[in-house]
Amino acid sequence: MTAGSDHLALKESFIKAIGTGLGFDLQRVEFHISPNQTREGQVYRQTQMYLDNEVEDWTFEESLLDKDHHVAVALGKPDISTSEEDGGTVCEAPPLSFTLLSFSDLMSKATPLLEEDPAYWERFQSKKEAPVRQNGSE
């Protein structure tokens, strides 16, 4: 994986976590990725995020699924316990590894949202593969 795809996955996870969409200026965010070499199946939480050149206390879980797929999940700021008996420590659950699911796994408990509509399927199936240009040529 290239460092660029790592950064893209991190930026995408951050934008999804804050919920602002692409209206957020991505140039304000910078990531210091560690470790430099990731191994498949391992989950890492060492990356630091900088917003407007200041370090932010965000947690990201990163994993290399295979040589072509880097995954990043923005968990947000760590939960800080405010109870006096534990001294206000950071409570962090151990990272979970990603589980690859087959189509059958994903669909095993799926239920239809609507009743079956054969007419809809017929209209869908009759559509051309590629859109036709407005001037009539393909």
C-alpha positions in Angstrom: 0.0 0.0 0.0 1.2 3.5 -0.7 1.3 6.2 1.9 -1.2 8.1 -0.3 -3.9 5.5 0.0 -3.3 5.2 3.8 -3.9 9.0 4.1 -6.9 8.8 1.9 -8.5 6.1 4.0 -7.7 8.1 7.2 -9.2 11.3 5.8 -12.3 9.5 4.6 -12.8 7.9 8.0 -12.4 11.2 9.7 -14.9 13.0 7.5 -17.4 10.2 8.0 -16.9 10.4 11.8 -17.5 14.2 12.0 -20.4 14.0 9.6 -19.6 17.2 7.6 -19.1 15.5 4.3 -16.8 16.9 1.6 -17.5 20.5 2.6 -14.6 20.1 5.1 -11.3 21.3 3.8 -9.1 18.2 3.8 -5.9 20.2 3.6 -6.5 21.2 7.3 -5.9 17.5 8.3 -2.5 15.8 8.4 -1.6 12.3 9.6 1.6 11.0 11.1 1.3 7.3 10.3 3.1 4.7 12.5 4.3 2.1 12.0 5.6 2.6 8.5 5.2 -1.0 7.6 1.9 -2.6 8.4 1.2 -6.4 8.3 -1.9 -8.0 7.0 -4.3 -9.0 9.8 -2.8 -6.6 12.4 -4.8 -3.6 13.8 -2.8 -0.4 14.5 -3.7 2.6 16.7 -0.5 4.6 16.6 -1.4 7.2 13.9 -1.6 10.8 15.1 -3.9 13.3 13.5 -3.1 17.0 13.2 -5.8 19.6 12.6 -4.6 23.1 11.6 -1.0 22.0 12.6 -2.1 21.0 16.1 -2.1 17.5 17.4 -5.7 16.1 18.0 -6.5 13.4 20.5 -8.3 11.1 18.0 -8.0 7.3 17.8 -7.9 5.6 14.4 -7.8 1.8 13.9 -5.9 0.8 10.7 -5.5 -2.5 9.1 -4.1 -3.9 5.9 -6.7 -6.4 4.6 -4.4 -7.5 1.8 -1.7 -5.9 -0.4 -4.3 -3.7 -2.2 -6.7 -2.8 0.6 -6.0 -0.5 3.6 -8.9 0.1 6.0 -9.1 3.0 8.5 -11.8 3.6 11.1 -12.0 6.9 13.0 -13.1 6.1 16.6 -12.9 9.7 17.7 -11.5 11.0 20.9 -10.9 8.4 23.6 -13.4 8.0 26.4 -12.0 9.4 29.6 -13.3 7.9 32.8 -14.2 10.6 35.3 -14.5 8.3 38.4 -12.1 9.1 41.1 -11.2 5.5 42.0 -9.5 4.9 38.6 -7.8 8.3 38.5 -9.5 9.5 35.3 -7.7 7.0 33.0 -8.3 6.4 29.3 -10.7 3.4 28.8 -9.8 1.8 25.6 -11.2 -1.5 24.4 -8.7 -3.8 22.6 -8.8 -3.5 18.8 -10.9 -6.0 16.9 -9.6 -7.5 13.6 -11.7 -7.2 10.5 -13.7 -10.3 9.4 -14.0 -10.9 5.7 -17.5 -12.0 4.8 -18.8 -13.8 1.7 -21.9 -12.7 -0.1 -23.7 -15.6 1.5 -22.6 -14.5 5.0 -23.9 -11.0 4.3 -27.2 -12.1 3.0 -27.9 -15.0 5.4 -30.2 -12.9 7.7 -31.4 -10.3 5.1 -35.1 -9.7 4.9 -36.8 -7.8 2.1 -37.8 -4.2 2.8 -40.8 -4.4 0.3 -43.0 -7.0 -1.2 -41.7 -8.5 -4.5 -42.7 -6.5 -7.5 -42.3 -8.5 -10.8 -43.2 -5.5 -13.0 -40.4 -3.5 -11.4 -37.9 -6.3 -12.2 -39.1 -6.5 -15.8 -38.6 -2.8 -16.3 -35.2 -2.9 -14.7 -34.1 -6.0 -16.8 -35.2 -4.3 -20.0 -32.9 -1.3 -19.5 -29.8 -1.0 -21.8 -26.4 -1.6 -20.2 -25.0 1.8 -21.1 -26.9 5.1 -21.2 -27.9 6.4 -24.6 -26.8 10.0 -25.5 -29.5 12.5 -25.9 -28.7 13.0 -29.6 -29.6 9.4 -30.2 -26.1 8.0 -30.8 -24.5 5.6 -28.4 
